[in-house]
Amino acid sequence: MEAKSDKKNAEEDAKYVVACQSGDETAWNALYFKYRPQLIRFFKNRGIVHEDAEELAQDTLLEAFKWIGTIQKPKGFNKWLFTIAGEEKGQNGSKHREKSGKESRKDVRFMKSLVAVLGTDWRK
């Protein structure tokens, strides 16, 4: 049963992709609003905090918008989009905070500079 729904989704996406390639902004909006929540979930499931997951989802969608004209197999949009998402996480994921509670290197450098300026570690 799920295979039919996947097939139906792929066919629907393909129609939107072809329309996007013809300049239809409404079709892009449909793809954007369909996939934005899925992308945010994709990044959050990989340990990225919500705000950063939203930013990575936006970056992914901007990349997809920029390159949508190059898709030769519109039914493969979902796989293509999540490939971009994986690349975005790989390229930009280190800039984003993970849910683990560990401080990023950037956060640690910032805190050390605060300690130097304030003369005390305000986290204690």
HUVENWO-V226906 format. One record per backbone hydrogen bond with DSSP energy under -1.0 kcal/mol. NH is the residue of the N-H (numbers start at 1). CO is the residue of the C=O. E is the energy in kcal/mol with one decimal. If there is no record, write none. Layout:
{{NH:CO:E} {NH:CO:E}}
//
This chain:
{{5:1:-1.5} {6:2:-2.7} {7:3:-2.5} {8:4:-2.9} {9:5:-2.6} {10:6:-2.5} {11:7:-2.4} {12:8:-2.5} {13:9:-3.0} {14:10:-2.4} {15:11:-1.8} {16:12:-2.0} {17:13:-3.0} {18:14:-2.6} {19:15:-2.1} {20:16:-2.8} {21:17:-2.6} {23:20:-2.2} {24:19:-2.4} {28:24:-1.3} {29:25:-2.5} {30:26:-1.9} {31:27:-2.0} {32:28:-3.1} {33:29:-2.7} {34:30:-1.5} {35:31:-2.6} {36:32:-2.5} {39:35:-2.7} {40:36:-2.4} {41:37:-2.3} {42:38:-2.3} {43:39:-2.4} {44:40:-2.7} {45:41:-2.7} {46:43:-1.1} {47:44:-1.8} {48:43:-1.9} {49:97:-2.2} {53:49:-2.6} {54:50:-2.5} {55:51:-1.7} {56:52:-2.6} {57:53:-2.4} {58:54:-2.3} {59:55:-2.5} {60:56:-2.5} {61:57:-2.5} {62:58:-2.4} {63:59:-2.2} {64:60:-2.5} {65:61:-2.6} {66:62:-2.2} {67:63:-1.8} {68:64:-1.1} {70:67:-2.3} {71:68:-1.3} {76:73:-2.5} {77:74:-1.5} {80:76:-2.5} {81:77:-3.3} {82:78:-2.3} {83:79:-1.5} {84:80:-1.9} {85:81:-2.2} {86:82:-2.0} {87:83:-1.9} {88:84:-2.8} {89:85:-2.5} {90:86:-2.1} {91:87:-2.9} {92:88:-3.3} {93:89:-2.2} {95:92:-1.6} {96:93:-1.2} {99:47:-2.6} {108:104:-2.5} {109:105:-2.6} {110:106:-2.3} {111:107:-2.6} {112:108:-2.5} {113:109:-2.2} {114:110:-2.0} {115:111:-2.4} {116:112:-2.2} {117:113:-2.1} {118:114:-3.7} {119:115:-2.4} {122:120:-1.0} {124:121:-1.6}}
//
